[in-house]
Amino acid sequence: MLQHHTLRPKQALNKAYLCLKTSRTDIELFRKALLTLLKIINLAESEEHAKNHLRGFLKLAFYDKYGVNTKGKTDMVIHQADN
């Protein structure tokens, strides 16, 4: 079964990222996408099933202008728009 551990941002992020400014709009977009992901993910399902939900989350939260797909045997790759 999939287990998770909650970390605070200071525990999870590289210290260099803590110096970056993030707009309130970007934070709200991330929050909405994360809440959607948490509502639809089923911990009893397989990793394969969860990958589709994770892809949707990444597209909504960060990478709407990029492709998020597989590449070769790699499960999740973020592609530039023309790749």
C-alpha positions as CSV (number, residue, x, y, z in Angstrom):
1,M,0.0,0.0,0.0
2,L,1.2,3.5,-0.8
3,Q,2.3,5.4,2.3
4,H,3.0,9.1,2.5
5,H,4.8,11.4,5.0
6,T,3.9,15.1,5.4
7,L,6.9,17.4,5.1
8,R,6.9,21.2,5.6
9,P,8.3,23.2,2.6
10,K,11.5,23.9,4.5
11,Q,12.1,20.2,5.0
12,A,11.2,19.2,1.4
13,L,12.8,21.9,-0.7
14,N,16.3,22.7,-1.6
15,K,17.3,25.9,0.2
16,A,17.8,27.8,-3.1
17,Y,14.1,27.4,-3.9
18,L,13.1,29.0,-0.6
19,C,14.6,32.3,-1.9
20,L,12.3,32.4,-5.0
21,K,9.3,34.7,-4.9
22,T,6.0,33.0,-5.9
23,S,2.9,35.0,-6.9
24,R,-0.4,34.5,-5.0
25,T,-2.0,33.4,-8.3
26,D,0.6,30.6,-8.8
27,I,0.1,29.5,-5.2
28,E,-3.7,29.3,-5.6
29,L,-3.3,27.5,-8.9
30,F,-1.1,24.9,-7.2
31,R,-3.4,24.6,-4.2
32,K,-6.5,24.0,-6.4
33,A,-4.6,21.4,-8.6
34,L,-3.3,19.6,-5.4
35,L,-6.7,19.5,-3.8
36,T,-8.1,18.0,-7.0
37,L,-5.4,15.4,-7.1
38,L,-5.9,14.4,-3.5
39,K,-9.7,14.0,-4.1
40,I,-9.4,11.8,-7.1
41,I,-6.4,9.6,-6.2
42,N,-7.2,6.2,-5.0
43,L,-4.5,4.7,-2.7
44,A,-5.9,1.2,-3.4
45,E,-5.2,1.5,-7.1
46,S,-2.0,0.8,-8.9
47,E,0.9,3.1,-9.6
48,E,-0.1,2.9,-13.3
49,H,-3.5,4.3,-12.4
50,A,-2.1,7.1,-10.3
51,K,0.3,8.2,-13.1
52,N,-2.6,9.6,-15.2
53,H,-3.8,11.6,-12.2
54,L,-0.3,12.9,-11.5
55,R,0.1,13.9,-15.2
56,G,-3.1,16.0,-14.9
57,F,-1.8,17.6,-11.7
58,L,1.5,18.5,-13.3
59,K,-0.3,20.0,-16.3
60,L,-2.6,22.1,-14.2
61,A,-0.1,23.2,-11.6
62,F,3.1,23.9,-13.5
63,Y,3.4,22.6,-17.0
64,D,0.4,23.7,-19.0
65,K,2.6,24.8,-21.9
66,Y,4.7,21.6,-22.0
67,G,4.0,18.0,-22.8
68,V,4.0,15.6,-19.9
69,N,4.2,12.0,-21.2
70,T,6.4,8.9,-21.3
71,K,9.6,8.8,-23.3
72,G,11.0,5.4,-24.0
73,K,11.0,3.4,-20.7
74,T,10.8,6.6,-18.6
75,D,7.4,7.0,-17.0
76,M,7.0,10.7,-16.7
77,V,8.9,13.3,-18.8
78,I,8.2,17.0,-19.2
79,H,8.8,17.9,-22.9
80,Q,9.2,21.4,-24.4
81,A,6.2,22.4,-26.5
82,D,7.8,21.3,-29.8
83,N,9.1,17.9,-28.6
